[in-house]
Amino acid sequence: LERFRPRLGVLMETELWPNLLACCAKRGVPVVLANARMSEKSARGYRRWRALMAPGIRSLAAVCAQSEPDARRLRLLGAGRVVVTGNLKFDVALDAGQLAAGREWKAKLGRPVLLLASTREGEEKLLLEALPSSGSFLTVMVPRHPQRFDDVAQWADARRSRGELPDEKQKVYLGDTMGEMAFYYAACDVALIGGSFLPLGGQNLIEALAAGAPAIVGPSMFNFTEATRLALEAGAAIQAGDAATAMREAG
């Protein structure tokens, strides 16, 4: 703040850092919270630490909330000027080159592809154990965090980072590259959205739908409640109660 002397700060979604907000308020720098979301679970945590969080939330110049429930919870936490502007993730424009490359990769592969997208720790094992033993499809795993690539590699027969194209005998492929989700979504027949099969709140399913990939989500999607509701109502996604049900739906 001292070096760059900003005239405005924009924070995204739930990045409410008390010290940063306090320093901005002290220097008279207005801060906007954009694409703001606040699940009921997160709101309970903020209420528990109200003495720490409330001053920063009250200091926000404006809040642009994803939905009315998000806006209501933020108002209850002390936010003043709150407007509902929708979810910015709906404005995503996927890279056309990646989409074309993903479709070309799938054509070369010549068999169905099941994508485990943005999986979190514990989910790969859970989902792989629920896979049917028969079938010619390829399962592609893309962990959410790159530091887990090597750990997840124990279940893979080949890795994208090595430029390997799986043969017909290989069943599990590791997508261990960054910034290529559009490629993976274009290369799959159906995507299971990670973070949703354990109580973690889910990951973004909008990118999958933008690529035309049917999405299956697990029971825990509280971080993307509104987007999930809209996708389910439109018939663009299915919500499964557990990993086994998700695999049956994917089949």
Buried (B, 14 or more C-beta within 10 A) or exposed (E): EEEEEEEEBBBEBBEBEBEBBEBBBEEEBBBBBBBBBBBEEBBEEBEEEEEEBBBBBEBBBBBBBBBEBBBBBBBEBBBEEBEBBEBBBEEBEBBEEBBEBBBEBBEEBEEBBBBBBBBBBEBBBBBBEBBEEEEEBBBBBBBBEEEBBEEBBEBBBBBBEEEBEBEEEBBBBBBBBEEBBBBBBBBBBBBBBBBBBBEBBBBBBBBBBBBEBBBBBBBBBBBBBBBBBBBBEEEBBBBBEEBBBBBEBBE
